[in-house]
């Protein structure tokens, strides 16, 4: 039964990752003369004379000349840097006021519950263990990390004080009854949220969290006719603020969607964001990443005076964007303690058939997983005390 549940979970992750990355904020595609092992599209341009027959071609291979031209263009538009004092998007006072408002709002919501009727069997078992070890007044530090549900109960209080309050807090967070939990970071107005919810509403035991820095965007999600607190919890959150709590404990998420979000964050803060998100994943949980790749058309189109730092630019509307390499993405999530499942460059040719314009698009698409405990990775290890024993 345990193996069956694990297989179902992996199948669900595979389907969800393909679905969500397909329905991402940048619904665009690319191509080349040959198809890679990982399917990222099937429209292959084999006859250059037919290039304007479709809007997008997949798996494009760049020539050495195209690569050199892109590097020269990026170097040219990076010569003039934006002055340091002009690089802040929001005035410091506004940011502080927004963060104060967010904290107040989240503290009032953190004790709300959802209407799931399917209680997690493993959460119940973990709860019994917690009560047994906290209520007995043990004389040494007690701890229990519940592997399968990864609902972590730890205490260093030898008298077992406040265990009841801590248990109540862990039980009451939104979506606590769900057995499969997903977080979309940077949900915007819900372009990905509602297609995902269409799937989740027919999948008992699943729950979607979604957050965005903009409170207006979150309100749009919550006011949508398809929003249902039984399946979803939308909240305002600044992922760059480590002091701002999430409305749920660490190590409970099965999937995190990070699609065209990290590129908007200053490069100096990206690692801390990756580290914090990794803590939210349960062992075996998956982070799905998609974002701009180095020398994408969007990077090459910038004029002089829009470059903030190397490969980091500001658009006309004040928003910022970074262009990644595959190695940078691997290094960042590896330092966060995640292991690579997939990490590739997605090159596509986008065309404007009316204007006869070709655009070389480049994205990075990756999957990184939080390692399982050693006892789950090695079947020869003892399984004593395992939930699936």
Protein Blocks (a to p, Z undefined) as FASTA:
>chain_A
ZZmmmmmmmmmmmmmmmmmmmmmmblcddddfbdcfbdcbjbdcfblklmmmpfbdehia
cdfklmmmmmmmmmmmmmpccdfklmpfbdfklmmmmmmmmmmmmmmmmmpccfbfbdcf
klmmmmmmmmmmmmnopabdcddddfklopacddfbfnopaklmmmmmmmmpghklpcbd
cddehklnolmmmmmmmmmmmmghiacddddfblklmmmmmmpmkbcfklgccddddfkl
mklccfbdehkbfbdcdehklmmpcfklmmmmmmmmmmmpcghiacddddddehiaklmm
pcghiafbghiacdfkopacddddfklmmmmmmmnopacfbdcddddddddfklopacdd
ddddddddddddfklmmmkbccehiakZZ
